[in-house]
């Protein structure tokens, strides 16, 4: 299993959760995790560099790849600010990381995934991918782009062994990145630990998770999944 954004936040929690469950897991991220769980390996990957993503895929060993878990994220510069105030550099980096890099990674690894009896892609999506949110234009555009791309991939392989899950947390998570962006005095007591999402990902990837139909889900704080009704025709 391959996990993006493995150095911190949800990606780190997923990496640890899968490794503890006995899965062979490869974590990728820009920066190396401070610690790696037993059974996990790590490689450097900057998703904002599409050519680098293709090179990374070309150097992967030909061993079976059962699942991709997409956790890496770039929120942009500072706090929320209007679209008119975003620099071209910010637009480029956020969209390149959250959308283009992941799209290239998924598309290049699809043949390996489809060689399995069951292949799974899990995307840690966001409410901004399906609902407007003022002050988060670049982040919303990038998450919506990846969300739409994965829906297309799922439609293209509806008759194959591929299952695509898009998980939208309905609660705030106290990730490392969020802690860095909040004041030192900020109260995180109402925020959930990223381990909540790691448990949900583990459930989707487990053998007992075969009963969970592919699709988009709203994730509740207790870990329960509510199907999200997406438009299928106009």
Secondary structure, DSSP 8 states (H G I E B T S, - for coil): -EEESTTSHHHHHHHHHHHHTT--EEEEESS--S---TTEEEEE--TT-HHHHHHHHHHS-SS---EEEE------SSS---GGG--HHHHHHHHIIIIIIHHHHHHHHHHHHHTSSSEEEEEE--GGGTS--TT-HHHHHHHHHHHHHHHHHHHHTTTSSEEEEEEEESS-B--HHHHHHS-TT---TTSB-THHHHHHHHHHHSGGGGGS-SEEEEE-TTS-EEE-------
